[in-house]
């Protein structure tokens, strides 16, 4: 029985056909890593087609490397406006009063007016000429 089984296995392999094997060889495309040097122009044109950074984008990134004196001025202006907003909230919900009048702080001219229905605040930026008006109603 065993001889018959072994014979059937051998016959099966011959009848099934020959099997082939092949070596797996990796060939890089990039010439910098050993690939074909003729692929360079194809890789370069493909990279340039995907590049979405333009001159305008580079200019936008350069604004973050500004002058330290400008950074100080902007920081000071933000702190002044933050303090003003804290005082407004305290006036509306606390006991401390925000005095009506005109204040000049850095580049900003701030006018605070008490009205019957709330506080009217006008902020004028002297550097740019822009003006913002905020009306805070009484609760």
ABEGO torsion letter per residue (X at the ends): XAAAAAAAAAAAAAAAEBBBBBBBBBBBABAAAGBBAAAAAAAAAAAAAABABBAAAAAAAAAABBBAAAAAAAAAAAAAAAAAAAAAAAAAABABBBBBEBBBBEABBBBBBBBAAEBBBBBBBAAAGBBBBBBBBBX
